[in-house]
Every structure is written in C-alpha cells, then in structure tokens.
Amino acid sequence: MTFLEKVQLIERVDQLIRMKATGSARDLADRTGVSRSTVYEIIECMKAMGAEIEYCRIKKSFYYTEEKIFVIGFVSRRKVRGGDKKIY
C-alpha cells in the first residue's frame, strides 16, 4: 500500500467513524475493501497520530472519545493563521 493509499484509507475510516457507520472490524474491512488485519493496522496508526478511538460492543461500532480532525496536505500559506510569518 502506497503512502497516498494509506492516507486515503485513513480519510475513509475517519469519515465512517464520524458518520457512526463503521460496524464491526469485519464490516469496516468490507466497506473499505481491505482485510480485517489492515483495519486494525489503520486504527492503530490513527491512534499513534493522536486519534482517541474506542469500540462500542453494544453499538458494534468504532467511535472517537474526543473530537479531533485529520488534516494532511498542502494549503496556501495565506489560508493558515500567521502564514505570512517565517517559521523556518
């Protein structure tokens, strides 16, 4: 899996968690087209990046315990607060 494919998978999992539509790990694997072990790998990667993710056995769904956003990519310096300041 390339870096970009992994980022896209993280974005998709993030979207499904926000929609409260992950289902079980098997369901999430089916929805994203990857194996169940890859789902757990992605969840662990997201946790390592600061996401606080838990699994609810009653609702059978992954959820965030604290609301955060996943952002990766390039944006115009003008769109970033304090973007005109040189920080390098």
Secondary structure by P-SEA (a helix, b strand, c coil): ccaaaaaaaaaaaaaaaaacccccaaaaaaaacccaaaaaaaaaaaaaaccbbbbbccccbbbbcbbbbbbbcccccccccccccccc
